[in-house]
Amino acid sequence: MVVKTIKLTSLFVNTENYRFEPLSSQKEAIDKMVEDQGDKLYSLADDIVTNGLSPVDLIIVTPNEDNNKYIVLEGNRRITSLKLLNNPTLIDDKYISLRKRFQKLQKENPNAISELKNIACAVFENPTEADIWIKRKHSGELNGIGTVTWNAQQKQRFEEKTEGKSSIPLQIITLLKSQDNVSDTIKDSLSKLNITNLQRLMSDPYVREHLGLGINNGTLVSKVEVSEVVKGLIKVVTDILNPEFKVSEIYNREKRKQYIDNFDTNQKPDLSNEASEQWSVQDIVDNKGQVLINSEHREIKKTNNKKAGNRAGLVPKTLILHINNPKINKIFEELKHVQVKTCPNASSVLLRVFLELSVDAYLERYDLVKNNAITACSSKEDLNGKVCKVLNHMTQLGTMSNDLSKGIRSEINDKNSVLSIESLNAYVHNEFFYPKADNLIIGWDNIESFFIQLWESINKE
């Protein structure tokens, strides 16, 4: 095996790809890949444009009968994505929306695409020599020989380390491990906890309320005495760790309410036993602070999060949105760092841009672009129409409640609101119209949930 740089045009998609029955031509192989993978090919191409090809997972190829050409043995999805990126017309007419997305990606990233014309490949003269490595990648753990995948908890630990975000289940695990009144048996078992079930429970407002918990910008908080909260959480994790526990017991809202209501009195937190001030998990475990449970002396490190009205940027720094478009993500990060008090004009204009680009991304993701245009921007539809179209679609899919949708509509249509479409346009075009920082912050807080749900919907497969 040797590593060699090969032109993309010299790489052939494998007509005997194990994903499908044998095919007879390159066109059939690409068509079948598009049919099978669909939007996943676009996501892959977008990721490659942004981050490049993985240096730890080379494309594996073998020479064709023509020694200047190579057949791809491993990496056919990646090569197909790159071929479609270079020539979106390879996508059949029945996948017109996918073709448009590739055309837009191609148009927006000419420099990145030009750097993907030559591909580093692992070349095996004899294709059978590559079989062992392909099998180890695609055949599961193989008793440790293959890839041992992360469970949900391990994935979230990685995200906590690399992205600075800690999921609600991980915060609960961290809290329980920090408490002396949690048994070592439970602590040792937490690594095996099914955090999907825990997440299902904690996503329910009724459950959080009766456990004395709240969520503030993705951070678990409480105004109830720590020991009381821990009491309820011990009951929850003990149940989930029980092999006989079934997800059907907490599957819907009614079941979750029944589950919490059936707690014995000694298992329920006493919500009247309030802490001296609101605390978060970080307050409990941070080395700079200390909580002494069941003691008259208790020092609670105050949260580092500033009150919304006093925060530096328009968007709280603790808010994390997974935005795969580099420009939109950069604008989002700038909204966290631009000083809204001293730069309200810049903040308001950035907000206006962020709103429209986010809405455009949603419309393109779900093929809702008006006039069959390639991009939402070129559709000539006004911002108000685009926002309403997104709200209608999210409500129909059930990803947004009717109450939230009504709230957002009221905000954008109220001419006195700082976030009305009329006001947002005036921030850009009216030289006599000045935004107030405090009003912008209140406005953002009113529509933050909209952006969270919008980007979660965009990222769904």
N, C-alpha and C positions, 0 to 999 in steps of 0.2 A: 504494500500500500504506500502511495505517495500523495502528498498534498500538492494540488496544482490549481492555478487560477485559470478558469475557463469562461469563455464568452457565453452569455445567457443564450444567445442564438444557436449555440452549439450543444445545448442541453435539451434532450428530448424527454418529455413526460412519458413515464413507463406505461406502455399499453397492457402490460401484465402486472399492473399494480395490484397488490393483494387486497386492496379495499374493494375491488370490483371483479366481475368476470372478465376474462381476456377480451381486449378490444382490437380493432383492426387498423386504426390510424391515430395520428396525433389529434386531429379534430375531434374524434370520438372520445379520446382520453380526456381532453380538456372539457368537452361538453358534459361528460359523466361527472367530472370533478365539480363543475359548477352546479349541476343538478343535485349532487350529494351534499356539498358543503355550503353552497349559497352564501349568505352573509358572513360566514366564518372566513371565507377567502378575503373579503374586504377588510375585516378586522385584522387579519394576518398581514395583509399588504400595508395597512395603515400603521401597524406596529413596526414593520420592517422599515418603512419610510422614516419613522420617528427614531427608532433605536438601532436600526441596522440588523443584519443577520447574526444569529447567535454564534459567538466564537467557540462555544463549548459543544456545539452540535452541528458539525459540518455536513453539508450535502454529500451523500455517498453516491458515486457513479461508477460505471464501467464502460470501456470503449465500445462503440458500435462497430459494425463491420467497416465503416468508413472511420479511420482512426482520428479524424478531425471532429467527430461527433461522439457524444456520450449519452448513455441511457441512465436516467436517474433511478437508483435503487432505493434510496431513502431521502425524503425531502420533496416528494412530488407536490404536496400542497404548497410549499414555499415557492417552488419553481413555477407552478401554475399561477399563483398570485402575482409573481413578478412578470410573467408573460402577459397577464391581463392588464397589469399596470402599464406596461409599455404599449399594449395594443388592446384597449377596451372593446374594440369591435369584434374581438374573438368571442365575446359573450353573445349568445343567441338572443333574438328579438323577444322571446317569451320571458326573458329576465331583464327587461328594459330598465327597471329601477336600479338593479345592481350595476348595469352598465353605466348609468348616469353617475352613480357614486364613484366608480372607478375613473370616469372621465374627469370628475371634479378633483379627485385626489391627484390625478396625473397633472392637471392644469396648475394646481397649487404647489406642487413639489418638483419642479423640473430639475433643480440642482441635486436633490437627494436621489432622484431616479437615475440621473446620469452617472452616479457613483455606483449604481447597482447593475451595470452592464457586464461586469466581470465578477465571477463568483468563485470563492475559494472552495474547493471540493476535495474530498478524500477519494482517490482513484484506486479501484481494485481491478487488476487485469482479469482476474477470475472472479465472476460475480458470486460464486458459492462461498468464497472466502469472507464475503461481507455478511453472509446469512447469520452468523453467530451474533454479530453486533446488532443487527436489525431485530433479531429475536429478543435479545436482552432489553431492547428499548420498548418493544410493543407487547410483550407476553407477560406482563405483570411482574411480581416480585421474584418468582422462580427461587423461592427459599433463600432470598437474599442476594442472589446473583444478578437479578434484574433491578429495575428501579423501584425502590420502596417509597411509595407515595406518602405525602404528609396527610394526616387527618385534619379535620376542620380546626381543631385547637392549635395545631402546629402551624397551619397556614396563617392563622390570626396572630400568632406570636411573631412570625416573619413580617407581617404588615405593621405590627406595632414597632418593630425594630427599624424597618426601612422607611416607613411612611409616617411614623410618629403618631399613629392612631391606635388606640386600644379599644377593642370591641367591648360591648357591655358584658358579655360572658367572661372575658378575660379580666375585666375589672372586678367582677364578683369573685373569681378565683383568687385574684391577688388579695382582695380584702379578707377572704376566709383564711388564706395561708398566713396572714399577719396576726391572727387572733389567737390568744392563748386558750380561749374557751371553746375552740374547735379541736376535736380529737385528732390525734396523729393518724388514725385509721382513715378518717375523711380526707385529711390533707394529702395522704399518700395516694388516695384514689382519685383525686381531682384531675390528674393527668389523663384519666380514662373517661372523664365526664363527657357525655354527649351534649356538646354545646349548642347543637341545632335545636334540641328540645328546650334548653335553657333560654336560647334566643327567642324561641316561639313564646315562651311564657313572659319574658321581660319586654316584649314588644307590645304587650297588652296593657293599656293605661290602668285598667281596673286592678290587675295583678300588682303593678308597681305601687299604686296607691295603698293597697292593703299590706304591702311589705314595707311601707314607709319610704319609698324610693321615688326619685324623679330623675329626669335626664335633661341636662343643660348643655347644648352644643356638643352632644355626643359623650358627655361626661356624667357618670353616675353620681348623684348628689342626694343628700337627705338632711332633714331638720330633726330627725328622730335620733334618740340615743343609739350609739353604735351597737351596743350589746343587744338592743331590741331588734335592730335590723338583721344582725347576724343570726338571731334566733330563728327568724322566718326563713332565711337563706339556707340554714342547716337543714331544715325540713325539706326544702325544695331540692337541694342537691342529693340528699339521702334518698329521696324518692326516685330521682332520675338515675342514680347509680344502681338502683334495684333492678336486677335482670328481668323481673316480672313487670316492670313499668312499661306501659305502651303509649305511643304518641297519641293514640285515639282518645286518651284520657284528657288531653289538653289541645285537641286538634282545632276546635273553633272557639269563638268567644264564650258561648254558653258553657262549654265544657271547662274552659279555664276559670270562669266565675265559680262554677260548681266545685272545682278542685280547691280553690283558695278558701271558699266559704266552709269547706269541710275540715279545715285545720282545727285541731284541738286548741283549747284556750291557751295551754302552755306552749303551743307552737306558734301562736300569733304574736307579732310585735305589738307592744303597747304603744300605740301611736300618740298617746297623751304624754308619754315620757320623752319630752323634747330635749335635744341638745342645746347648748347655749348659743350656737350659731350653726348655720348650714355648713356641712362638711362634704368633701369628696374623697374618693379612695386615695387619691394622691396625697391629700392632707394626712391620711392615716399612716401611710407607709413611707412618706418622705423622711429622710434622715434628719432634716432640719426641724421637723415637728414631732410631737409625741402625743399619743392618746393613752391615757391610763384608764382602762375600763374598770367600772365599779369602784372608783376611788373619788374622794372628795376633791383631790387635786387633779385637774385635767388641763393640759395646755394644747390647744388646737391651733395648728398653723393655718393662718388665713389663706384662702385661695388666692393664687396669683392672677386669676382671671378678673379683670376690671369689670365694673358694672358697664352695661351696654352703653349708657350715656357718656361714659368716660373713656371708652376704648379709643385707641389711636386711629385705626382705620375704619372705614365704613363697614367692612365685613370682619367678624370676629376671627382672630388668628387660629382659634381652635376648630373652626369649621373646615371640614375636609370634603371636597367633592372630587370624584374620580372623573376628570375631564381628559379625554384622549386627544383632543385637538390642541396642539402646543400653543397656538396663539390665544385661544379662548382661555386656556389654563393660565397663561401668563397674565392676562387681563384680570382674571380672578385673584391671582396672587398679589397683583398691584393694588387691588381694592382693599387688601388686608394691610398694606404698608403705607399707602399714601395717607398723609395726615388729614383726616376729614375736617378737623377744626380749622386748620390753616389753609387747606386746599379744597373747599367745598365745591368749587366750579369743576376742578379736575375730577373729583370723586363722582359728581353727578353725571358728567359726560362719560366717564368710564362705565358707570352703572348702565347708562343708556345703551352703550355699545355691547356690554356683557349680556344684557337682556335680549337684544335683537340677535346676536350671534348664537346664544343658547337656544332661542326659539327656532332659528334657522336650522340648527343642528338636529333638532327634534323633527322638524318637518321633513328634512332630507332622510333621516333615519327611517321614518315610517311612510315615505313616498307620498307625502301630502302637499308637495309643492304645486302651486297654482300654475295653470297654463302649460303644464307638462314641461316646465323649464328644467334645465340641468341643476341649477342651484336656486335656493330660496331667495337669494339676493337678486338674481336676474328675473324673478317672477313678477316684479313690480308691485307686489302686494304690500299694502301699508302695514305698519307694525301692529296696529290695533287688530286688524283682520287676522294677522298671523298668530297673535297671542290668543285670540278667541278660538281659533281653529285648534291650537294646541290644547287649550282647556277643555274643549268639547271632546277631543280625541281621548285625553287622559281620563275624563269622566266616564266615557263610554267603555274604556278598557277596565275601569275599576281601580286604576292606579292613583286616582285622586278622588277624595270624597266630595259630595255635592256642596257641603258646607265650606270647604276650603276653596272650591271653584267659585262659589258665590262671593267669598271674601276677596279673592283676587280680582274678579270682575268689578266689584265695587271700588276697589282701590284704583284700578287703571282707568275707570270711567268717571270718577269723581274729579271734577275740574279743580277742586280745592286741595286735592291730594298732591303731595310732592312726587308721587310715583304714577300719577296719571300720564297717559301717553302724551297729552297736551303739554304737561309740565316738563316731561323728559325731552320733548322736542324743543321746548322753549329754552332749556338749559344750553342747548347747542346753538340755536338760531336767533334768540332774542337777546340783544345786548343789554337790555334793561331788566332782565329777569335773573334774580340771584337766589340760589338755594341756601337754606340754613342747615348747618351741620346737624343739629339735634333733630330736625325734622327728617333729614335723610336717614339718620340712624333708625328712627322710629319706623320709617317707611320700609327700610330693609328688613327689620325684625318682623314686619307684617307679612312679607312675601318670601322670607327665607325658606319656608317649607316648600313653596312652589319650586324653587331652584333645586332643592334636594331631591324631590320626587321626579322632576323633569330629567335630571342627569342619571338618576337610578333607572328610569325608563329607557333612556338612550343606551345605557350599558347592558340592558338585558339582551340575552341571546335570542 
